[in-house]
Amino acid sequence: MMTNYSHCHHDYSPQLLRTVKVGSERFTNRMVGAMVSETEEGGQVADYLDRIGAGLILDNAEPLSYDYMPDVLVGREDQLSQLAVIFQQIDDHTVSCRVAITGNVGCGKTVLSHVFSRDLQRYLGSKRDLKIVHVNCRNHPSKSQALQRIVTSLDSRHPERGFGSGEILQSIRKQLQNSSEHLILILDEVDHLLRADKGDLLYQLLRIDEGRESRGTISLIIISQEQVLDQLESAVLSRFGRSNHIRLEPYNALELAAIAKQRASLACKEGTVSEGVLRTIGQRASETGDARVAIELLENSVKQAEKAGRAEVLANDVRWQAREIGRTVEPSVVDDLNRHAQMILLALCRRLRKEDEVTTGDSEKLYRVVCEEYEVEPRSHTTFWKHLKRLEALELIEARTDNRSEGRGRTQFLSMPAALPGSLEKRLENTIGQS
């Protein structure tokens, strides 16, 4: 039971030891003084809250965010130079450029495109006015959704309904002409868009200046984990250019350590993260080549050290966190699942967040609850079973059979050893909610 100290009747001087009554219990004034502290306004605050804002190690959390854009991009200097070569004529007002950036998750595709676009905008200055628009095609997978995102980025007052794709394209072109801006359009995770429209939007964007006197309206940067150029039809590919392709390899241990060092120098107090700790982060993260893993290792290790009351991160903090982060699932695997498979997985996550295992019988009941939540008709038992087998084949879940179970047949238990159900649950809720 929580004791409410704000109603304590105590009137004491520091020199005198007196007894005060709290409910049916009695405490000395010194004991109560240790439990609460006076604020400048006279309110009482528990001492354990003193650590809020104290930051033994962490000084600024922003550089540890995935969305943070550093002033200097570590480990991708060669690729920035490649982009500069591809865009070398962009200062000419009649020129449009295009490039595809591909590579595994966490290899820096998005941040590379953002840093390059930002630096290019600064470099050109008044020579050419650039407008940079980023569209995440995972969140805007259809042609109409992507176009709406582009046009509202140019004009927030543009109506959301009542216009066809061709009309929106002309509206985009007109806005750019009126403002004398050149659009650098970044289509991130473009494979989601290509699956929906087979490259039709790309073709229209590449032809946006056709039949017009003016040229150089839009430059394109498309980003994908997949070799996206192979998915384009010949008519689109001939306009885009097969040679306009930069493939990013996974980061190595030295590059990941350098990334962790940059973020630590921006986020942490001086002397709290040693070179040895940074090397350990690089080594552990190099198993995936994912910069996000390195940054997450740094952030979680800092939290663990601060929780222990230390003003220094130890290599053991990193090793411990590496074991936890190792239990992750590639986002695209989850996102590409059938919607009902996602709902089954969500049902399992909610139970396995609290328990080690769940029976297949219980999991089907939980799945029906999720279907009711999203107002969707559940699939048959046979289809449910097929989805379970698919999840098992993808190693998202693990099944074991208990022959000792009472009653007829054998009971099958499901677990999730390769993932953290709590974090996976949030992603699934967002994905299902958008579909």
C-alpha positions as CSV (number, residue, x, y, z in Angstrom):
1,M,0.0,0.0,0.0
2,M,1.3,3.5,-0.9
3,T,1.7,5.8,2.0
4,N,0.6,9.4,1.4
5,Y,3.3,11.6,3.1
6,S,1.7,14.8,1.9
7,H,-0.7,14.6,4.8
8,C,2.0,14.0,7.5
9,H,1.6,16.3,10.5
10,H,5.1,17.2,11.3
11,D,6.5,20.4,12.8
12,Y,10.1,20.0,13.8
13,S,13.4,21.7,13.8
14,P,16.5,19.9,12.5
15,Q,18.0,19.8,16.0
16,L,15.1,18.0,17.7
17,L,14.2,14.4,17.1
18,R,10.5,14.1,17.2
19,T,7.9,11.4,16.2
20,V,5.2,12.0,13.6
21,K,2.3,9.8,12.8
22,V,1.4,8.6,9.3
23,G,-1.7,6.5,9.4
24,S,-1.2,3.9,12.1
25,E,2.6,4.1,11.8
26,R,5.1,6.4,13.5
27,F,8.3,7.8,12.0
28,T,11.0,10.1,13.3
29,N,11.2,13.5,11.7
30,R,14.6,12.5,10.2
31,M,13.0,9.4,8.6
32,V,10.3,11.5,7.0
33,G,12.9,14.1,5.9
34,A,14.8,11.3,4.1
35,M,11.6,10.2,2.4
36,V,10.6,13.6,1.0
37,S,12.4,16.7,-0.1
38,E,11.2,20.3,-0.3
39,T,11.0,22.1,-3.7
40,E,11.4,25.8,-4.2
41,E,7.7,26.1,-4.3
42,G,7.3,24.3,-1.0
43,G,5.9,21.1,-2.5
44,Q,7.2,17.6,-1.5
45,V,8.9,15.4,-4.0
46,A,10.2,11.9,-3.3
47,D,14.0,11.6,-3.4
48,Y,14.0,8.8,-6.0
49,L,12.9,11.3,-8.6
50,D,16.1,13.3,-8.2
51,R,17.7,11.2,-11.0
52,I,15.3,12.7,-13.6
53,G,17.4,15.1,-15.7
54,A,20.5,14.2,-13.7
55,G,22.1,12.3,-16.6
56,L,25.2,10.6,-15.2
57,I,26.3,9.8,-18.8
58,L,23.6,11.0,-21.3
59,D,23.7,14.7,-22.1
60,N,21.5,14.9,-25.2
61,A,19.3,12.0,-26.4
62,E,18.6,13.4,-29.8
63,P,21.8,12.0,-31.6
64,L,20.7,8.5,-30.5
65,S,17.5,8.7,-32.5
66,Y,17.3,6.8,-35.8
67,D,15.9,9.9,-37.5
68,Y,18.9,12.1,-36.4
69,M,20.8,13.6,-39.4
70,P,24.5,14.2,-38.5
71,D,26.5,17.1,-40.0
72,V,29.1,14.6,-41.2
73,L,28.1,11.2,-42.5
74,V,30.5,8.6,-41.2
75,G,31.5,5.6,-43.4
76,R,29.7,6.7,-46.6
77,E,32.2,9.3,-48.0
78,D,32.8,7.3,-51.3
79,Q,29.0,7.0,-51.9
80,L,28.5,10.8,-51.3
81,S,31.2,11.3,-54.0
82,Q,29.4,9.0,-56.3
83,L,26.2,10.9,-55.9
84,A,28.0,14.2,-56.6
85,V,29.2,12.7,-60.0
86,I,25.6,11.6,-60.9
87,F,24.3,15.0,-60.0
88,Q,27.2,17.0,-61.4
89,Q,25.0,19.0,-63.9
90,I,22.2,19.7,-61.4
91,D,23.2,23.4,-61.4
92,D,21.8,23.6,-65.0
93,H,18.1,24.6,-64.7
94,T,17.2,22.3,-67.6
95,V,18.7,19.2,-66.1
96,S,17.0,16.5,-64.0
97,C,19.0,13.7,-62.3
98,R,18.0,10.3,-61.0
99,V,19.6,7.5,-58.9
100,A,18.7,4.3,-57.2
101,I,20.2,3.5,-53.8
102,T,20.0,-0.1,-52.6
103,G,21.3,-2.2,-49.7
104,N,20.3,-4.1,-46.7
105,V,18.5,-2.6,-43.7
106,G,20.6,-0.3,-41.6
107,C,23.3,0.3,-44.2
108,G,22.5,4.1,-44.4
109,K,20.4,4.4,-47.5
110,T,17.9,7.0,-46.1
111,V,20.4,9.1,-44.2
112,L,22.7,9.1,-47.2
113,S,20.0,10.5,-49.4
114,H,19.0,13.1,-46.8
115,V,22.6,14.3,-46.1
116,F,23.4,14.5,-49.8
117,S,20.2,16.5,-50.5
118,R,20.8,18.8,-47.6
119,D,24.4,19.5,-48.6
120,L,23.5,19.9,-52.2
121,Q,20.8,22.5,-51.2
122,R,23.4,24.4,-49.2
123,Y,26.0,24.2,-51.9
124,L,23.8,25.5,-54.8
125,G,22.4,28.3,-52.7
126,S,20.9,30.9,-55.0
127,K,22.1,29.1,-58.2
128,R,19.1,26.8,-58.1
129,D,16.3,26.7,-55.6
130,L,15.8,23.1,-54.5
131,K,12.7,21.6,-52.8
132,I,13.3,18.3,-51.0
133,V,10.4,15.9,-50.4
134,H,10.7,12.5,-48.8
135,V,8.0,9.9,-49.3
136,N,8.1,6.7,-47.3
137,C,6.3,4.3,-49.7
138,R,5.7,1.8,-46.9
139,N,3.3,4.4,-45.4
140,H,2.1,5.6,-48.8
141,P,2.1,2.4,-51.0
142,S,-0.4,3.4,-53.7
143,K,0.1,5.9,-56.5
144,S,-2.6,8.2,-55.2
145,Q,-1.2,8.2,-51.7
146,A,2.3,8.9,-52.9
147,L,1.1,11.8,-55.1
148,Q,-1.0,13.2,-52.3
149,R,2.0,13.2,-50.0
150,I,4.1,15.0,-52.7
151,V,1.5,17.7,-53.5
152,T,0.7,18.5,-49.9
153,S,4.5,18.8,-49.2
154,L,4.5,21.5,-51.8
155,D,1.2,23.1,-50.8
156,S,-0.4,22.2,-47.5
157,R,-3.7,23.7,-48.6
158,H,-4.1,21.4,-51.5
159,P,-7.4,19.4,-51.2
160,E,-7.0,15.8,-50.2
161,R,-9.9,14.5,-52.3
162,G,-11.5,15.1,-55.7
163,F,-8.4,15.0,-57.9
164,G,-7.2,12.2,-60.2
165,S,-3.5,11.2,-60.5
166,G,-3.0,13.2,-63.8
167,E,-4.5,16.3,-62.2
168,I,-2.3,16.0,-59.2
169,L,0.8,15.6,-61.4
170,Q,-0.1,18.8,-63.3
171,S,-0.7,20.5,-60.0
172,I,2.8,19.5,-58.8
173,R,4.3,20.8,-62.0
174,K,2.4,24.1,-61.8
175,Q,3.4,24.7,-58.2
176,L,7.1,24.0,-59.0
177,Q,7.0,26.4,-62.1
178,N,5.3,29.1,-60.1
179,S,7.9,28.9,-57.3
180,S,10.9,28.3,-59.7
181,E,11.8,25.4,-57.5
182,H,13.4,22.1,-58.6
183,L,12.0,19.1,-56.8
184,I,14.4,16.4,-55.4
185,L,11.9,13.6,-54.7
186,I,13.1,10.8,-52.4
187,L,10.9,7.7,-52.8
188,D,12.0,5.5,-49.8
189,E,11.2,1.8,-49.7
190,V,10.0,2.2,-53.3
191,D,9.5,-1.5,-53.7
192,H,6.1,-1.2,-51.8
193,L,5.0,1.3,-54.5
194,L,6.2,-0.9,-57.4
195,R,4.3,-3.9,-56.1
196,A,1.1,-1.7,-56.1
197,D,1.4,0.1,-59.5
198,K,4.1,-1.8,-61.4
199,G,6.2,1.4,-61.9
200,D,3.5,3.5,-63.5
201,L,4.1,6.5,-61.2
202,L,7.8,6.4,-61.8
203,Y,7.1,6.4,-65.6
204,Q,4.8,9.4,-65.2
205,L,7.3,11.3,-63.1
206,L,10.0,10.7,-65.6
207,R,7.8,12.0,-68.3
208,I,6.5,15.0,-66.4
209,D,8.2,17.5,-68.7
210,E,7.3,15.8,-72.0
211,G,5.6,18.1,-74.5
212,R,6.5,21.2,-72.4
213,E,8.9,24.0,-73.2
214,S,10.5,23.9,-69.7
215,R,12.7,21.1,-68.5
216,G,14.3,19.9,-65.3
217,T,11.2,19.8,-63.0
218,I,12.0,16.7,-60.9
219,S,15.1,14.7,-59.9
220,L,14.5,11.3,-58.4
221,I,16.2,9.3,-55.7
222,I,14.6,5.9,-55.2
223,I,15.6,3.7,-52.2
224,S,15.1,0.0,-51.7
225,Q,16.5,-3.0,-50.0
226,E,16.0,-5.0,-53.2
227,Q,17.7,-4.7,-56.6
228,V,14.8,-2.5,-57.6
229,L,16.0,-1.7,-61.2
230,D,15.4,-5.3,-62.1
231,Q,11.7,-4.8,-61.3
232,L,11.3,-1.9,-63.7
233,E,9.8,-2.4,-67.1
234,S,12.1,-1.6,-70.1
235,A,10.3,1.7,-70.9
236,V,10.8,2.9,-67.3
237,L,14.4,1.6,-67.1
238,S,15.5,3.2,-70.3
239,R,14.4,6.6,-69.0
240,F,15.8,6.0,-65.5
241,G,19.2,4.6,-66.6
242,R,20.6,1.3,-65.4
243,S,24.0,2.9,-64.6
244,N,22.4,5.3,-62.1
245,H,22.7,2.8,-59.2
246,I,24.6,2.9,-56.0
247,R,24.7,-0.3,-53.9
248,L,25.6,0.0,-50.2
249,E,27.4,-2.9,-48.5
250,P,26.8,-3.6,-44.8
251,Y,29.0,-1.6,-42.4
252,N,32.1,-3.3,-41.1
253,A,33.2,-3.3,-37.4
254,L,35.5,-0.3,-37.8
255,E,32.8,1.8,-39.5
256,L,30.2,0.9,-36.9
257,A,32.6,1.8,-34.1
258,A,33.2,5.1,-35.8
259,I,29.4,5.7,-36.1
260,A,29.0,4.9,-32.4
261,K,31.9,7.2,-31.5
262,Q,30.3,10.1,-33.4
263,R,27.0,9.6,-31.7
264,A,28.6,9.1,-28.3
265,S,30.5,12.4,-28.7
266,L,27.3,14.2,-29.5
267,A,25.0,12.5,-26.9
268,C,27.2,11.6,-23.9
269,K,29.4,13.4,-21.4
270,E,33.1,13.5,-22.1
271,G,35.0,10.5,-20.8
272,T,31.9,8.3,-20.1
273,V,32.3,6.0,-23.2
274,S,35.8,4.6,-23.8
275,E,37.4,3.6,-27.1
276,G,37.3,0.0,-25.9
277,V,33.6,0.2,-25.4
278,L,33.1,1.7,-28.8
279,R,35.2,-1.2,-30.4
280,T,33.0,-3.7,-28.6
281,I,29.9,-2.0,-30.0
282,G,31.4,-2.1,-33.5
283,Q,32.3,-5.8,-33.2
284,R,28.9,-6.8,-31.9
285,A,27.0,-4.7,-34.4
286,S,29.1,-6.0,-37.3
287,E,27.3,-9.4,-37.1
288,T,24.4,-7.6,-38.8
289,G,26.3,-4.7,-40.5
290,D,23.4,-2.5,-39.3
291,A,24.2,1.1,-38.0
292,R,20.9,1.1,-36.1
293,V,22.0,-1.9,-34.1
294,A,25.2,0.0,-33.2
295,I,23.3,3.1,-32.1
296,E,20.8,1.0,-30.2
297,L,23.6,-0.8,-28.4
298,L,25.1,2.5,-27.4
299,E,21.8,3.9,-26.1
300,N,20.8,0.8,-24.2
301,S,24.3,0.4,-22.7
302,V,24.2,4.0,-21.5
303,K,20.8,3.4,-19.9
304,Q,22.0,0.2,-18.2
305,A,25.1,2.0,-16.8
306,E,23.0,4.9,-15.5
307,K,20.5,2.5,-13.9
308,A,23.4,0.9,-12.0
309,G,24.5,4.3,-10.8
310,R,27.7,4.4,-12.8
311,A,29.1,7.4,-14.7
312,E,30.8,5.2,-17.2
313,V,29.7,2.6,-19.8
314,L,31.5,-0.8,-19.5
315,A,32.1,-3.4,-22.2
316,N,29.9,-5.8,-20.2
317,D,27.0,-3.4,-20.6
318,V,27.4,-3.7,-24.3
319,R,27.7,-7.5,-24.2
320,W,24.6,-7.8,-22.1
321,Q,22.6,-5.5,-24.4
322,A,23.9,-7.3,-27.5
323,R,22.2,-10.5,-26.3
324,E,18.9,-8.7,-26.0
325,I,19.1,-6.8,-29.3
326,G,20.1,-10.0,-31.0
327,R,16.5,-11.1,-30.5
328,T,15.1,-9.0,-33.3
329,V,13.1,-9.6,-36.5
330,E,13.8,-8.1,-39.9
331,P,10.9,-5.5,-40.3
332,S,10.2,-6.3,-43.9
333,V,9.5,-10.0,-43.0
334,V,6.7,-8.8,-40.7
335,D,5.4,-6.1,-43.1
336,D,5.2,-8.5,-46.0
337,L,3.0,-11.0,-44.2
338,N,-0.7,-11.5,-45.1
339,R,-2.9,-9.3,-42.9
340,H,-4.4,-12.3,-41.0
341,A,-0.9,-13.7,-40.4
342,Q,0.0,-10.4,-38.9
343,M,-3.1,-10.5,-36.6
344,I,-2.2,-14.1,-35.5
345,L,1.4,-12.9,-34.8
346,L,0.0,-9.9,-32.8
347,A,-2.2,-12.2,-30.8
348,L,0.8,-14.3,-30.0
349,C,2.9,-11.3,-29.0
350,R,0.3,-10.1,-26.6
351,R,0.3,-13.4,-24.7
352,L,4.1,-14.2,-25.0
353,R,4.9,-10.7,-23.6
354,K,3.7,-12.2,-20.3
355,E,4.3,-15.9,-20.7
356,D,6.9,-18.1,-22.2
357,E,4.6,-20.3,-24.3
358,V,1.0,-20.4,-25.5
359,T,-1.0,-23.4,-26.8
360,T,-2.3,-23.4,-30.4
361,G,-5.8,-23.7,-29.1
362,D,-5.4,-20.5,-27.0
363,S,-3.6,-18.7,-29.8
364,E,-6.6,-19.3,-32.1
365,K,-8.9,-17.8,-29.5
366,L,-6.6,-14.8,-29.1
367,Y,-6.5,-14.4,-32.8
368,R,-10.3,-14.2,-32.9
369,V,-10.2,-11.5,-30.2
370,V,-7.8,-9.5,-32.4
371,C,-10.1,-9.9,-35.4
372,E,-13.0,-8.6,-33.4
373,E,-10.8,-5.6,-32.3
374,Y,-10.1,-4.7,-36.0
375,E,-13.6,-5.6,-37.1
376,V,-12.4,-8.4,-39.4
377,E,-14.0,-11.8,-40.0
378,P,-11.6,-14.5,-38.8
379,R,-10.4,-17.1,-41.2
380,S,-11.3,-20.8,-40.8
381,H,-9.3,-23.2,-38.5
382,T,-7.6,-24.7,-41.6
383,T,-6.4,-21.3,-42.8
384,F,-5.4,-20.3,-39.3
385,W,-3.3,-23.5,-39.1
386,K,-1.6,-22.7,-42.5
387,H,-0.7,-19.2,-41.3
388,L,0.9,-20.7,-38.2
389,K,3.0,-23.0,-40.3
390,R,4.0,-20.1,-42.4
391,L,5.1,-18.1,-39.3
392,E,7.1,-21.2,-38.2
393,A,8.8,-21.5,-41.6
394,L,9.8,-17.9,-41.4
395,E,11.3,-18.6,-37.9
396,L,9.0,-16.0,-36.3
397,I,7.6,-18.6,-33.9
398,E,8.8,-22.0,-32.7
399,A,6.5,-24.9,-32.0
400,R,7.0,-27.9,-29.7
401,T,4.7,-30.9,-29.0
402,D,4.0,-32.2,-25.5
403,N,3.2,-35.9,-25.6
404,R,2.5,-35.9,-21.9
405,S,-0.6,-33.7,-22.1
406,E,-3.7,-35.2,-20.7
407,G,-6.7,-36.1,-22.9
408,R,-6.9,-37.0,-26.5
409,G,-4.2,-36.0,-28.9
410,R,-1.0,-34.0,-28.3
411,T,-0.8,-30.3,-27.3
412,Q,1.4,-28.0,-29.3
413,F,3.0,-25.0,-27.6
414,L,4.2,-21.9,-29.4
415,S,7.0,-19.6,-28.4
416,M,9.0,-16.7,-29.8
417,P,12.7,-17.2,-29.0
418,A,14.0,-15.1,-32.0
419,A,12.1,-11.9,-31.2
420,L,11.1,-9.5,-28.4
421,P,7.2,-9.8,-28.4
422,G,6.8,-6.3,-26.8
423,S,8.6,-4.4,-29.6
424,L,7.1,-6.6,-32.3
425,E,3.6,-6.0,-30.9
426,K,4.0,-2.2,-31.5
427,R,5.1,-2.6,-35.1
428,L,2.3,-5.0,-35.8
429,E,-0.3,-2.7,-34.4
430,N,1.0,0.2,-36.5
431,T,1.1,-2.0,-39.7
432,I,-2.3,-3.5,-39.2
433,G,-3.8,-0.2,-38.4
434,Q,-2.6,1.3,-41.7
435,S,-3.8,-1.6,-43.9
